[in-house]
Amino acid sequence: MHESQLERTFLAIAHALYMNRLHVLRLTEVVRLGIKPDESNADNFALPEALDKEMCEQALNYVTTCMPDFKEAILAAKTNWLRPA
């Protein structure tokens, strides 16, 4: 496999790990804080902005810990990942 293909593959895996970890962290905080659905959108359980930002950083730290060989590439790609879900 060509190296750029390999890097793209690992970045895709890293992104999937990031989204999965972020989802788990957010759900944990929703339960811990007893957050109820947003009145305007019953499917939205929004965390306070500062806490959500912290959860994004924790998820990113998790992925860079799991894939240290790709840390630089992951950090370069993170701006595309750190968007509202």
N, C-alpha and C positions, 0 to 999 in steps of 0.2 A: 504494500500500500504506500502511495506517495506520502511524504512527510506532511504536506499541507492537508491532505485528506485525513491523515491520522490525527492531526491537531484539531481539525474541524469535528471529527468524530468524538474526541475526548472533550472538546468544548460543549458539544451537544449533550454528552453524558453529564458533564459538570452542571450545565444549565438545568437539566432534569433533576439532579440531586438538589440544586439550589431551590427550585420551585417546590419540591417535595418537602424539604426541610422547613422552608418558610411557611408552607401550609400547616405543618404540624405545630410549629411555634405559634402561629396565629391562633389556631384552634385551642391550643393549651391556654393561651392568655384569655381568649373569649370565655372559656369555662371558668378559669381561675377568677376572673373579674366579674363574672355573671353578666356579661354584655348581652343586651337584648337586640333584636333586629332593628335596623333603621326604620323609622316610621314611613319614610317616603319610598323605601325599597325593602320589603320584608325578607329578601334574600341576602341582604348586606349586613354583616356583623362587623362594623368598623371599629378598629382599635384607635385609641388616641394617637395623633400623628407622631409624637415623640417616641412612643412605645413601638409603633409600627416600623419606624426608622431603625430602632434598635434591633427589632426582629430581623429586618433585612440584613443588617450588618452581621448578626449572629449566624444567619444562614450562609452568608458569604464566607465567614470565617470557617464554618464547618466544611464547606466545599474545598477551600484552599488547604485545609488540614488533611482532607481525604486525598487530594490530588496535588501534592506539593511540587511535583515536576512541571505542572502546568500553571503554577501560581501567577506568573507574569501574564500569561495569555488570559487567564481568568480575570485578573484585575483589569486588563485592557478591555475585556468584553462586558464588565459589570455595568457600565452605563446603560447598556441595552437591557440589562436584567432589572435594574432598580427603577422600575416604573410601576405605577399603580396596577394592581391585579384586578 
